Amino acid sequence: MSGTAWVNGKFIDQSIPCLRIQDRGFLYGDGLFETMRLHEGQVLCWDQHLARLSAGCAALKINFPLEEVTSGVEETAAELKNGVLRLTLSRGESARGLLPPLECKATVVVTGSTGEPYPEDAYKKGFRTCLISFPRSHLSPLVQLKSLNCLENILGRQEVAAAGVEEGLFCNYLGEIAEGTTSNVFLVMEGRLITPPPECGLLPGIMRAQVISLASRQGITITEEKLYPEDFSGAEEAFLTNSLLGIMPLVSFEGKPVGDGCPGPLTELLRSKI
């Protein structure tokens, strides 16, 4: 499957041009995507990814091609078996102008890669984080959509790279912690697991929901509460989540250790059971 993509119903070599320049995903970032783990030909949490994609299409008034999306993912998963899938869905082609036509055939692209996205050594060390210099708008209708509009995240990742760390965290306009450039964040404080609520300006991740459910089943107190940068200094431990990371220990924030600066016991417990 290396170098191959499923595009609008068939496999195509990635070196061959296959999208028209009128595609609104290319012109305006008018679309959505999902990134998923693949194990033995099965997409992990596929129902949740599909539901989020469908809801995003409804919010953006994109005609949702359920059968094509399902076929593309299933056929690519069957070929790849293990690794990572990315499903990209744009509104499709249209004439010039921002206002999309009512009838527009969506473009569906599924690509994949083999191998583990993060080595085991990364989980032993944990991630270091910095605070992104500009805020995330908690009022934007886009913040809870996994859209193709990723420029804020790209700018954030450039700051992360310049800081020499692995992830960066956004605050919203009120100074509340929102999310990472590619992750959701959890803190452990006085034995309680705390994560910011969606209204703080974050995309509620699939793995975030999995962790909340798992923690409840394990009898761990889990709450959605507003968090601030200063809360990291009093946290016993912390971790980040997304569909590819799973649960990644967060061991430092703004150059200072979180807890004892090592992956914490609650983080390790949850990671062993996810």
Backbone as JSON, one array per atom type, in Angstrom:
{
  "sequence": "MSGTAWVNGKFIDQSIPCLRIQDRGFLYGDGLFETMRLHEGQVLCWDQHLARLSAGCAALKINFPLEEVTSGVEETAAELKNGVLRLTLSRGESARGLLPPLECKATVVVTGSTGEPYPEDAYKKGFRTCLISFPRSHLSPLVQLKSLNCLENILGRQEVAAAGVEEGLFCNYLGEIAEGTTSNVFLVMEGRLITPPPECGLLPGIMRAQVISLASRQGITITEEKLYPEDFSGAEEAFLTNSLLGIMPLVSFEGKPVGDGCPGPLTELLRSKI",
  "N": [[0.81, -1.21, 0.0], [2.16, 1.16, 0.18], [2.56, 4.45, -0.93], [0.15, 4.51, -2.25], [-3.22, 5.49, -2.83], [-6.71, 5.63, -2.03], [-9.08, 6.98, -4.02], [-12.02, 8.54, -4.6], [-13.38, 6.11, -5.21], [-11.53, 4.29, -6.3], [-8.24, 2.73, -6.29], [-5.29, 4.63, -6.56], [-2.1, 5.52, -7.78], [-0.05, 7.54, -5.78], [1.66, 9.3, -7.02], [0.47, 10.17, -9.27], [-1.41, 12.79, -10.62], [-4.7, 13.48, -9.44], [-6.81, 14.99, -8.49], [-8.96, 17.68, -9.28], [-8.35, 21.16, -9.99], [-10.45, 22.74, -9.23], [-11.4, 21.77, -6.88], [-12.85, 22.23, -3.75], [-11.71, 21.65, -1.31], [-8.99, 21.96, -1.79], [-8.94, 24.64, -2.68], [-10.18, 26.18, -0.63], [-9.94, 24.91, 1.82], [-12.22, 23.54, 2.44], [-13.6, 21.24, 3.97], [-13.29, 18.08, 5.74], [-11.53, 15.83, 8.0], [-10.4, 12.62, 9.18], [-8.22, 10.85, 11.31], [-6.97, 7.66, 11.87], [-6.34, 4.69, 13.8], [-5.26, 1.48, 12.77], [-5.78, -1.96, 13.05], [-5.04, -5.23, 12.39], [-6.61, -5.14, 10.07], [-8.87, -3.85, 10.97], [-10.48, -0.83, 11.74], [-9.86, 1.09, 14.52], [-12.26, 2.2, 16.84], [-14.07, 2.93, 14.85], [-16.85, 3.47, 14.5], [-17.21, 5.74, 16.1], [-15.5, 7.59, 14.85], [-16.76, 7.75, 12.37], [-19.26, 8.77, 13.11], [-18.51, 11.3, 14.06], [-17.49, 12.46, 11.73], [-19.78, 12.46, 10.12], [-21.42, 14.2, 11.62], [-19.92, 16.53, 11.4], [-20.11, 17.02, 8.66], [-22.84, 17.56, 8.51], [-22.94, 19.95, 10.0], [-21.48, 21.66, 8.36], [-22.96, 21.55, 6.12], [-22.34, 19.76, 4.08], [-22.79, 17.35, 1.6], [-23.06, 14.13, 2.66], [-21.33, 11.33, 1.76], [-22.0, 8.41, 2.6], [-21.84, 5.64, 1.82], [-19.67, 5.64, 0.03], [-17.58, 6.62, 1.61], [-17.46, 4.59, 3.56], [-16.81, 2.36, 1.95], [-14.31, 3.15, 0.93], [-12.7, 3.28, 3.25], [-12.92, 0.64, 4.23], [-11.86, -0.9, 2.09], [-9.25, 0.09, 1.87], [-8.28, -0.47, 4.43], [-8.38, -3.27, 4.37], [-6.33, -3.82, 2.58], [-4.08, -2.66, 3.79], [-3.92, -3.57, 6.47], [-2.4, -3.12, 9.07], [-1.56, -0.15, 10.87], [-1.83, 3.29, 10.09], [-4.62, 5.18, 9.09], [-5.76, 7.81, 7.02], [-8.58, 9.65, 6.42], [-9.85, 11.82, 4.13], [-12.17, 14.27, 3.35], [-13.57, 16.37, 1.09], [-15.75, 19.12, 0.18], [-16.06, 19.01, -2.52], [-16.03, 19.76, -6.07], [-16.47, 23.07, -7.43], [-17.73, 26.09, -9.01], [-15.98, 29.27, -9.23], [-15.78, 31.2, -6.2], [-16.83, 31.83, -2.81], [-19.29, 30.94, -1.74], [-20.8, 27.85, -1.55], [-22.25, 25.55, -3.96], [-25.59, 24.13, -3.76], [-25.86, 21.47, -4.53], [-23.33, 19.32, -4.59], [-20.81, 17.09, -5.34], [-19.09, 15.18, -3.09], [-15.55, 14.89, -2.54], [-13.64, 12.07, -1.86], [-10.96, 10.77, -0.15], [-8.72, 8.28, 0.83], [-5.88, 7.5, 2.59], [-2.98, 5.63, 3.62], [-0.55, 4.34, 6.01], [2.02, 2.17, 7.14], [3.15, 0.68, 10.28], [4.02, 1.67, 13.7], [2.85, 4.72, 15.03], [4.2, 6.11, 17.07], [7.18, 5.48, 18.9], [7.82, 3.07, 21.52], [9.64, 4.02, 23.32], [9.11, 6.73, 23.46], [6.89, 6.9, 25.1], [7.93, 6.11, 27.5], [9.62, 8.2, 28.13], [7.94, 10.43, 27.92], [6.1, 13.42, 26.92], [7.18, 16.77, 26.39], [5.9, 20.06, 26.89], [4.89, 23.29, 25.61], [3.5, 26.62, 25.94], [1.35, 27.9, 23.56], [1.73, 30.95, 21.78], [-0.4, 32.5, 20.9], [-4.01, 32.9, 21.19], [-6.6, 30.37, 21.19], [-9.76, 30.54, 19.65], [-12.53, 30.19, 21.53], [-15.06, 30.73, 20.77], [-15.43, 30.23, 18.13], [-17.19, 28.61, 15.46], [-15.86, 26.59, 14.24], [-14.12, 25.3, 15.92], [-14.83, 22.92, 17.16], [-14.91, 21.16, 15.1], [-13.36, 18.76, 13.01], [-11.73, 20.0, 10.87], [-10.37, 20.84, 7.57], [-9.06, 23.18, 7.88], [-6.25, 24.07, 9.12], [-4.36, 25.96, 9.79], [-3.87, 27.5, 12.15], [-3.05, 25.46, 13.86], [-0.79, 24.62, 12.5], [0.87, 26.89, 12.69], [1.14, 26.8, 15.45], [2.54, 24.37, 15.72], [4.93, 25.08, 14.57], [5.92, 26.81, 16.5], [6.22, 24.97, 18.56], [8.26, 23.34, 17.5], [10.32, 25.23, 17.4], [10.68, 25.66, 20.1], [11.75, 23.3, 20.88], [10.33, 21.14, 21.93], [7.73, 18.6, 22.31], [4.98, 19.06, 22.04], [2.43, 21.61, 21.97], [0.32, 23.79, 23.86], [-2.83, 25.36, 23.6], [-4.33, 28.29, 24.96], [-7.6, 29.72, 25.51], [-9.4, 32.8, 24.69], [-9.97, 33.67, 27.21], [-7.96, 32.9, 28.8], [-8.0, 30.3, 29.61], [-6.99, 26.87, 29.59], [-7.2, 25.14, 26.56], [-6.65, 23.09, 24.38], [-4.2, 20.85, 22.87], [-1.98, 21.22, 20.01], [-2.43, 18.99, 18.51], [-3.83, 17.4, 20.24], [-5.75, 16.38, 23.17], [-5.86, 17.37, 26.64], [-5.16, 16.14, 29.92], [-5.15, 16.5, 33.44], [-3.92, 15.35, 36.59], [-5.02, 15.95, 39.74], [-4.87, 16.06, 43.14], [-5.55, 13.38, 43.17], [-7.71, 13.31, 41.46], [-8.95, 13.15, 38.12], [-8.81, 15.51, 35.62], [-10.12, 17.35, 32.9], [-10.32, 19.86, 30.35], [-13.56, 21.31, 29.57], [-15.59, 21.06, 26.54], [-16.54, 23.65, 25.86], [-14.46, 25.34, 26.39], [-13.05, 25.59, 24.12], [-12.18, 23.42, 22.33], [-11.54, 20.5, 20.34], [-13.44, 17.73, 20.93], [-11.87, 14.87, 21.39], [-11.72, 11.5, 20.0], [-10.22, 9.61, 21.46], [-10.1, 10.98, 23.86], [-12.76, 10.77, 24.77], [-12.78, 8.0, 25.11], [-10.98, 7.68, 27.22], [-12.25, 9.08, 29.29], [-14.49, 7.45, 29.65], [-13.22, 5.01, 30.34], [-11.87, 5.74, 32.72], [-14.04, 6.24, 34.41], [-15.13, 3.67, 34.6], [-13.1, 2.45, 35.98], [-13.37, 3.46, 38.45], [-12.25, 5.92, 38.94], [-12.25, 9.28, 39.81], [-13.46, 11.56, 37.56], [-13.59, 14.66, 36.01], [-14.88, 17.4, 34.1], [-13.42, 20.41, 33.96], [-12.53, 23.88, 34.11], [-9.24, 24.74, 33.34], [-6.05, 26.26, 34.03], [-2.91, 27.76, 32.98], [-1.26, 27.93, 35.29], [-2.08, 25.79, 36.8], [-0.63, 23.56, 36.15], [1.65, 23.54, 37.69], [0.81, 22.6, 40.13], [-0.11, 20.1, 39.61], [-0.21, 16.54, 39.94], [0.39, 14.7, 38.02], [0.19, 14.38, 34.42], [-1.31, 13.98, 31.15], [-1.52, 13.51, 27.57], [-3.87, 13.06, 24.87], [-4.76, 11.47, 21.82], [-6.03, 9.93, 18.79], [-3.89, 8.61, 17.6], [-1.72, 8.91, 19.35], [-2.76, 7.62, 21.58], [-2.57, 7.34, 24.92], [-0.42, 9.64, 26.1], [2.18, 10.31, 28.3], [2.61, 13.46, 29.92], [5.24, 15.33, 30.79], [6.52, 17.72, 31.31], [5.97, 21.27, 31.43], [6.27, 24.31, 29.91], [9.01, 24.28, 30.43], [9.2, 23.43, 33.06], [8.97, 20.74, 35.43], [6.18, 18.5, 35.45], [4.53, 17.26, 38.18], [6.69, 14.77, 39.34], [8.18, 14.88, 37.11], [8.2, 12.61, 35.59], [6.52, 9.88, 33.85], [3.34, 9.34, 35.29], [1.71, 7.24, 37.85], [-1.13, 6.91, 37.58], [-1.52, 7.64, 34.95], [-0.06, 5.6, 33.71], [-1.54, 3.38, 34.52], [-4.04, 3.8, 33.23], [-3.16, 3.81, 30.6], [-2.35, 1.17, 30.32], [-4.72, -0.13, 30.13], [-6.27, 0.86, 28.1]],
  "CA": [[0.0, 0.0, 0.0], [2.99, 2.35, 0.23], [2.45, 5.3, -2.1], [-1.13, 4.3, -2.91], [-4.35, 6.14, -2.18], [-8.06, 5.35, -2.53], [-9.63, 8.28, -4.38], [-13.31, 8.53, -5.3], [-13.84, 4.81, -5.67], [-10.51, 3.38, -6.82], [-6.87, 2.95, -5.86], [-4.51, 5.42, -7.5], [-0.74, 5.8, -7.34], [0.01, 8.91, -5.27], [2.47, 10.15, -7.88], [-0.34, 10.56, -10.43], [-2.42, 13.8, -10.25], [-6.04, 12.88, -9.51], [-7.82, 15.95, -8.05], [-9.07, 18.84, -10.13], [-8.01, 22.38, -9.28], [-11.67, 23.36, -8.72], [-11.84, 21.13, -5.65], [-12.94, 23.24, -2.7], [-10.76, 21.32, -0.26], [-7.73, 22.59, -2.18], [-9.1, 26.09, -2.81], [-10.65, 26.89, 0.56], [-9.93, 24.08, 3.03], [-13.63, 23.27, 2.67], [-13.75, 19.8, 4.16], [-13.04, 17.46, 7.04], [-10.7, 14.64, 7.93], [-10.26, 11.75, 10.35], [-7.01, 10.04, 11.34], [-7.42, 6.48, 12.62], [-5.47, 3.53, 13.97], [-5.71, 0.27, 12.08], [-5.21, -3.16, 13.64], [-5.53, -6.47, 11.77], [-7.63, -4.81, 9.09], [-10.01, -3.2, 11.6], [-10.26, 0.54, 12.19], [-10.23, 1.23, 15.92], [-13.26, 3.25, 17.12], [-14.6, 3.39, 13.56], [-18.19, 4.05, 14.65], [-17.08, 7.09, 16.65], [-14.94, 8.44, 13.81], [-17.79, 7.95, 11.35], [-20.28, 9.66, 13.66], [-17.97, 12.67, 14.1], [-17.42, 12.93, 10.35], [-21.15, 12.73, 9.7], [-21.87, 15.41, 12.31], [-19.21, 17.65, 10.8], [-20.72, 17.28, 7.35], [-24.14, 18.2, 8.76], [-22.69, 21.32, 10.44], [-20.98, 22.44, 7.22], [-23.9, 21.34, 5.01], [-21.69, 18.96, 3.03], [-23.49, 16.11, 1.31], [-22.23, 13.08, 3.25], [-21.4, 10.11, 0.96], [-21.75, 7.34, 3.56], [-21.41, 4.39, 1.18], [-18.33, 5.82, -0.54], [-16.65, 6.72, 2.74], [-17.32, 3.26, 4.15], [-16.09, 1.51, 1.0], [-12.92, 3.57, 0.86], [-12.0, 2.88, 4.47], [-12.87, -0.82, 4.3], [-10.96, -1.44, 1.07], [-7.87, 0.47, 2.23], [-7.94, -1.23, 5.64], [-8.14, -4.65, 3.98], [-5.03, -3.88, 1.92], [-2.99, -2.22, 4.66], [-3.93, -4.44, 7.66], [-1.99, -2.46, 10.3], [-0.92, 1.15, 10.67], [-2.6, 4.52, 10.26], [-5.41, 5.62, 7.95], [-6.3, 9.18, 7.01], [-9.73, 9.85, 5.55], [-10.04, 13.23, 3.81], [-13.41, 14.5, 2.62], [-13.83, 17.77, 0.76], [-17.09, 19.34, -0.35], [-16.02, 18.65, -3.94], [-15.71, 20.81, -7.03], [-17.49, 24.1, -7.69], [-17.25, 27.27, -9.71], [-15.29, 30.25, -8.4], [-16.59, 31.89, -5.21], [-16.88, 31.18, -1.5], [-20.58, 30.29, -1.48], [-20.85, 26.56, -2.25], [-23.54, 25.17, -4.54], [-26.37, 23.21, -2.94], [-25.54, 20.11, -4.97], [-21.89, 19.21, -4.81], [-20.38, 15.72, -5.06], [-17.91, 15.22, -2.23], [-14.32, 14.17, -2.88], [-13.25, 11.19, -0.76], [-9.6, 10.25, -0.28], [-8.22, 7.5, 1.97], [-4.47, 7.12, 2.47], [-2.54, 4.83, 4.76], [0.86, 4.05, 6.21], [2.23, 1.06, 8.07], [4.03, 0.94, 11.41], [3.52, 2.36, 14.88], [3.11, 6.15, 14.87], [5.14, 6.58, 18.09], [7.92, 4.36, 19.49], [7.57, 2.83, 22.94], [10.55, 4.85, 24.11], [8.49, 8.04, 23.66], [5.98, 6.79, 26.24], [8.75, 6.01, 28.7], [10.15, 9.53, 28.4], [6.86, 11.4, 28.0], [6.2, 14.61, 26.09], [7.35, 18.1, 26.97], [4.97, 20.98, 26.23], [5.01, 24.73, 25.79], [2.26, 27.35, 25.75], [1.33, 28.6, 22.28], [1.75, 32.39, 22.07], [-1.65, 33.16, 20.52], [-5.13, 32.13, 21.75], [-7.62, 29.64, 20.42], [-11.07, 31.14, 19.86], [-13.55, 29.25, 22.03], [-16.34, 31.14, 20.2], [-15.48, 29.86, 16.71], [-17.96, 27.39, 15.16], [-14.98, 25.58, 13.65], [-13.19, 24.72, 16.89], [-15.22, 21.55, 17.48], [-14.94, 20.38, 13.87], [-12.04, 18.32, 12.55], [-11.78, 20.54, 9.51], [-9.12, 20.96, 6.84], [-8.47, 24.47, 8.23], [-5.28, 23.72, 10.16], [-3.27, 26.93, 9.83], [-3.54, 27.82, 13.54], [-2.29, 24.33, 14.39], [0.52, 24.63, 11.85], [1.64, 27.94, 13.37], [1.46, 26.27, 16.76], [3.58, 23.34, 15.6], [6.19, 25.76, 14.31], [6.39, 27.27, 17.81], [6.65, 23.76, 19.27], [9.56, 22.95, 16.97], [11.3, 26.23, 17.81], [10.91, 25.49, 21.54], [12.45, 22.03, 21.11], [9.5, 20.23, 22.71], [6.95, 17.71, 21.47], [3.6, 19.51, 21.86], [2.12, 22.93, 22.49], [-1.06, 23.91, 24.34], [-3.52, 26.63, 23.39], [-5.36, 28.86, 25.84], [-8.61, 30.49, 24.79], [-9.32, 34.24, 24.94], [-10.16, 33.91, 28.64], [-6.79, 32.4, 29.51], [-8.24, 28.92, 30.04], [-6.4, 25.85, 28.74], [-8.15, 24.56, 25.62], [-6.19, 21.82, 23.83], [-2.92, 20.88, 22.21], [-2.06, 21.4, 18.56], [-2.99, 17.74, 17.97], [-4.17, 16.53, 21.36], [-6.47, 16.84, 24.35], [-4.99, 17.32, 27.81], [-5.71, 15.72, 31.21], [-4.31, 16.69, 34.62], [-4.28, 14.66, 37.82], [-4.87, 16.87, 40.86], [-5.41, 15.46, 44.36], [-6.11, 12.08, 42.81], [-8.81, 13.45, 40.51], [-8.6, 13.36, 36.73], [-9.51, 16.71, 35.16], [-9.88, 17.75, 31.52], [-11.16, 21.02, 30.03], [-14.81, 21.03, 28.86], [-15.56, 21.53, 25.14], [-16.8, 25.09, 25.71], [-13.21, 26.08, 26.51], [-12.5, 25.76, 22.78], [-11.41, 22.25, 21.94], [-12.16, 19.4, 19.62], [-13.53, 16.57, 21.82], [-11.27, 13.76, 20.66], [-12.23, 10.13, 20.17], [-9.49, 9.01, 22.58], [-10.53, 11.7, 25.05], [-13.99, 10.11, 25.22], [-12.43, 6.65, 25.57], [-10.33, 7.8, 28.53], [-13.28, 9.46, 30.27], [-15.28, 6.24, 29.92], [-12.38, 4.05, 31.05], [-11.63, 6.21, 34.08], [-15.27, 6.02, 35.17], [-15.26, 2.23, 34.87], [-12.06, 2.08, 36.94], [-13.66, 4.1, 39.73], [-11.44, 7.13, 39.07], [-13.05, 10.51, 39.7], [-13.12, 12.29, 36.35], [-14.45, 15.82, 35.85], [-14.55, 18.43, 33.12], [-13.29, 21.67, 34.67], [-11.63, 24.85, 33.51], [-7.86, 24.67, 33.8], [-5.24, 27.41, 33.68], [-1.49, 27.38, 32.93], [-0.67, 27.77, 36.62], [-2.49, 24.51, 37.4], [0.36, 22.52, 35.89], [2.64, 23.5, 38.77], [0.26, 21.85, 41.24], [-0.59, 18.79, 39.17], [0.61, 15.38, 40.31], [0.79, 14.13, 36.74], [-0.64, 14.84, 33.3], [-1.09, 13.24, 29.91], [-2.17, 13.97, 26.34], [-4.53, 11.98, 24.14], [-5.41, 11.52, 20.51], [-6.24, 8.57, 18.28], [-2.61, 7.99, 17.28], [-0.92, 8.85, 20.58], [-3.37, 6.89, 22.68], [-2.32, 8.14, 26.13], [1.0, 9.99, 26.16], [2.54, 11.08, 29.51], [3.09, 14.83, 29.79], [6.17, 15.37, 31.93], [6.95, 19.08, 31.62], [5.2, 22.35, 30.83], [7.02, 25.57, 29.94], [10.33, 24.05, 30.99], [9.14, 22.99, 34.45], [8.39, 19.4, 35.5], [4.83, 18.24, 35.97], [4.76, 16.22, 39.18], [8.12, 14.52, 39.51], [8.84, 14.94, 35.8], [8.18, 11.28, 34.99], [5.16, 9.37, 33.67], [2.74, 9.06, 36.58], [1.07, 5.93, 38.02], [-2.49, 6.88, 37.03], [-1.33, 7.64, 33.5], [0.39, 4.27, 33.31], [-2.68, 2.47, 34.72], [-4.99, 3.99, 32.15], [-2.54, 3.38, 29.33], [-2.29, -0.29, 30.27], [-6.05, -0.7, 29.98], [-6.99, 1.47, 27.0]],
  "C": [[0.85, 1.27, 0.0], [2.87, 3.13, -1.06], [1.14, 5.19, -2.83], [-2.24, 4.95, -2.1], [-5.64, 5.68, -2.83], [-8.74, 6.69, -2.76], [-10.92, 8.09, -5.17], [-13.63, 7.18, -5.96], [-12.79, 3.87, -6.2], [-9.13, 3.73, -6.27], [-6.08, 3.64, -6.96], [-3.11, 5.61, -6.94], [-0.65, 7.27, -6.94], [0.82, 9.85, -6.15], [1.7, 10.67, -9.08], [-1.37, 11.61, -9.99], [-3.83, 13.24, -10.42], [-7.14, 13.8, -9.03], [-7.79, 17.17, -8.95], [-8.84, 20.12, -9.31], [-9.25, 23.12, -8.77], [-12.15, 22.75, -7.41], [-11.76, 22.12, -4.49], [-12.06, 22.92, -1.49], [-9.42, 21.97, -0.52], [-7.84, 24.11, -2.16], [-9.35, 26.8, -1.49], [-10.49, 26.11, 1.87], [-11.34, 23.68, 3.43], [-13.86, 21.77, 2.79], [-13.34, 19.37, 5.56], [-12.08, 16.29, 6.88], [-10.78, 13.87, 9.24], [-8.96, 10.97, 10.21], [-7.24, 8.9, 12.31], [-6.33, 5.43, 12.71], [-6.11, 2.31, 13.33], [-5.0, -0.94, 12.67], [-5.87, -4.39, 13.03], [-6.72, -6.2, 10.84], [-8.86, -4.13, 9.65], [-9.64, -1.8, 12.06], [-10.74, 0.67, 13.64], [-11.19, 2.42, 16.08], [-13.88, 3.8, 15.84], [-15.98, 4.03, 13.7], [-18.13, 5.48, 15.17], [-16.5, 8.06, 15.63], [-16.0, 8.76, 12.74], [-18.87, 8.91, 11.84], [-19.78, 11.1, 13.69], [-17.89, 13.26, 12.7], [-18.8, 13.31, 9.84], [-21.69, 14.01, 10.32], [-21.19, 16.65, 11.74], [-19.77, 18.02, 9.45], [-22.07, 17.99, 7.52], [-23.94, 19.67, 9.15], [-22.26, 22.21, 9.28], [-21.89, 22.34, 6.0], [-23.2, 20.74, 3.79], [-22.49, 17.69, 2.84], [-22.6, 14.93, 1.72], [-22.38, 11.77, 2.47], [-21.07, 8.87, 1.8], [-21.2, 6.09, 2.9], [-19.99, 4.52, 0.63], [-17.27, 5.9, 0.55], [-16.4, 5.34, 3.33], [-16.53, 2.33, 3.25], [-14.61, 1.86, 0.97], [-12.12, 3.13, 2.07], [-11.86, 1.36, 4.53], [-11.87, -1.4, 3.31], [-9.5, -1.11, 1.39], [-7.41, -0.31, 3.46], [-7.62, -2.68, 5.3], [-6.77, -4.82, 3.31], [-3.88, -3.62, 2.89], [-2.81, -3.1, 5.89], [-3.61, -3.7, 8.96], [-1.33, -1.12, 9.99], [-1.87, 2.29, 10.95], [-3.35, 4.82, 8.96], [-5.76, 7.09, 8.13], [-7.41, 9.23, 5.97], [-9.92, 11.35, 5.37], [-11.28, 13.38, 2.95], [-13.56, 15.99, 2.36], [-15.24, 17.9, 0.2], [-17.18, 18.93, -1.82], [-15.72, 19.86, -4.8], [-16.85, 21.82, -7.15], [-16.88, 25.21, -8.5], [-16.61, 28.23, -8.72], [-16.27, 30.92, -7.42], [-16.69, 31.11, -3.92], [-18.17, 30.4, -1.28], [-20.66, 28.97, -2.25], [-22.22, 26.31, -2.88], [-24.27, 24.19, -3.63], [-26.05, 21.76, -3.28], [-24.08, 20.05, -5.36], [-21.46, 17.8, -4.43], [-19.06, 15.75, -4.29], [-16.75, 14.44, -2.82], [-13.9, 13.36, -1.66], [-11.89, 10.58, -1.05], [-9.23, 9.49, 0.98], [-6.78, 7.12, 1.69], [-4.05, 6.37, 3.72], [-1.04, 4.68, 4.82], [0.99, 2.96, 7.26], [3.11, 1.51, 9.24], [3.35, 1.68, 12.54], [3.83, 3.85, 14.76], [4.1, 6.72, 15.87], [5.86, 5.39, 18.71], [7.63, 4.25, 20.98], [8.46, 3.7, 23.81], [9.95, 6.23, 24.37], [7.56, 8.03, 24.88], [6.74, 6.66, 27.55], [9.3, 7.38, 29.12], [9.04, 10.54, 28.65], [7.13, 12.61, 27.12], [6.42, 15.86, 26.95], [6.45, 19.06, 26.19], [5.34, 22.44, 26.52], [3.64, 25.35, 25.6], [2.34, 28.1, 24.43], [1.08, 30.09, 22.55], [0.45, 33.1, 21.73], [-2.84, 32.3, 20.95], [-5.93, 31.38, 20.72], [-8.98, 30.29, 20.7], [-12.09, 30.08, 20.29], [-14.92, 29.59, 21.47], [-16.49, 30.7, 18.74], [-16.32, 28.61, 16.49], [-17.09, 26.27, 14.61], [-14.2, 24.78, 14.7], [-13.56, 23.28, 17.24], [-15.44, 20.7, 16.23], [-13.52, 19.97, 13.49], [-11.92, 18.7, 11.08], [-10.4, 20.56, 8.87], [-8.43, 22.29, 7.1], [-7.51, 24.29, 9.4], [-4.18, 24.75, 10.32], [-2.9, 27.34, 11.25], [-2.68, 26.7, 14.14], [-0.89, 24.28, 13.79], [1.42, 25.7, 12.47], [2.06, 27.48, 14.76], [2.58, 25.25, 16.71], [4.94, 23.96, 15.3], [6.77, 26.31, 15.62], [6.91, 26.1, 18.64], [8.05, 23.35, 18.82], [10.65, 23.93, 17.42], [11.65, 26.11, 19.29], [11.63, 24.19, 21.87], [11.68, 21.06, 21.97], [8.62, 19.43, 21.75], [5.52, 18.17, 21.21], [3.44, 20.9, 22.45], [0.65, 22.99, 22.86], [-1.58, 25.31, 24.08], [-4.32, 27.01, 24.63], [-6.41, 29.52, 24.96], [-8.47, 31.97, 25.15], [-9.46, 34.6, 26.42], [-8.98, 33.42, 29.47], [-6.93, 30.99, 30.03], [-7.55, 27.95, 29.07], [-7.49, 25.24, 27.85], [-7.7, 23.16, 25.18], [-4.78, 21.98, 23.3], [-3.09, 21.1, 20.71], [-2.64, 20.16, 17.89], [-3.56, 16.85, 19.07], [-5.12, 17.2, 22.34], [-5.59, 16.61, 25.57], [-5.79, 16.93, 29.05], [-4.68, 16.02, 32.3], [-4.83, 15.83, 35.76], [-3.97, 15.59, 38.98], [-5.61, 16.3, 42.06], [-6.15, 14.15, 44.05], [-7.25, 12.12, 41.83], [-8.27, 13.7, 39.1], [-9.46, 14.49, 36.19], [-9.12, 17.0, 33.72], [-10.77, 18.93, 31.2], [-12.45, 20.6, 29.32], [-14.76, 21.59, 27.45], [-15.76, 23.02, 24.97], [-15.55, 25.94, 25.92], [-12.53, 26.27, 25.16], [-11.63, 24.62, 22.34], [-12.24, 21.28, 21.11], [-12.23, 18.21, 20.57], [-13.06, 15.31, 21.08], [-11.91, 12.42, 20.95], [-11.54, 9.47, 21.35], [-9.83, 9.7, 23.89], [-11.79, 11.05, 25.63], [-13.71, 8.72, 25.75], [-11.83, 6.7, 26.97], [-11.34, 8.17, 29.6], [-14.12, 8.25, 30.65], [-14.48, 5.23, 30.72], [-12.16, 4.46, 32.5], [-12.86, 5.99, 34.96], [-15.43, 4.56, 35.54], [-14.26, 1.76, 35.91], [-12.29, 2.72, 38.31], [-12.84, 5.35, 39.99], [-12.36, 8.34, 38.91], [-12.57, 11.32, 38.51], [-14.1, 13.45, 36.19], [-13.95, 16.69, 34.7], [-14.58, 19.77, 33.85], [-12.35, 22.59, 33.91], [-10.26, 24.74, 34.17], [-7.1, 25.88, 33.29], [-3.77, 27.0, 33.67], [-0.86, 27.15, 34.3], [-1.04, 26.45, 37.29], [-1.47, 23.41, 37.17], [1.38, 22.42, 37.01], [2.14, 22.72, 39.97], [-0.23, 20.47, 40.88], [0.37, 17.68, 39.6], [1.15, 14.66, 39.08], [-0.15, 14.66, 35.67], [-0.38, 13.95, 32.1], [-1.9, 13.87, 28.78], [-2.82, 12.79, 25.65], [-4.86, 12.41, 22.72], [-5.43, 10.1, 19.95], [-4.94, 7.87, 17.94], [-1.71, 7.88, 18.5], [-1.44, 7.82, 21.56], [-3.29, 7.79, 23.91], [-0.81, 8.38, 26.23], [1.29, 10.78, 27.43], [3.04, 12.47, 29.15], [3.96, 15.1, 31.02], [6.71, 16.76, 32.22], [6.1, 20.08, 30.86], [5.97, 23.66, 31.01], [8.36, 25.41, 30.66], [10.36, 23.59, 32.43], [8.48, 21.62, 34.54], [6.95, 19.41, 35.98], [4.96, 17.06, 36.93], [6.25, 16.03, 39.4], [8.86, 14.47, 38.19], [8.94, 13.61, 35.1], [6.73, 10.86, 34.74], [4.58, 8.91, 35.0], [2.0, 7.74, 36.65], [-0.35, 5.85, 37.45], [-2.45, 6.88, 35.51], [-0.97, 6.24, 33.02], [-0.76, 3.24, 33.47], [-3.66, 2.58, 33.57], [-4.42, 3.52, 30.81], [-2.51, 1.87, 29.2], [-3.65, -0.92, 29.97], [-6.82, -0.13, 28.78], [-7.0, 0.55, 25.78]]
}
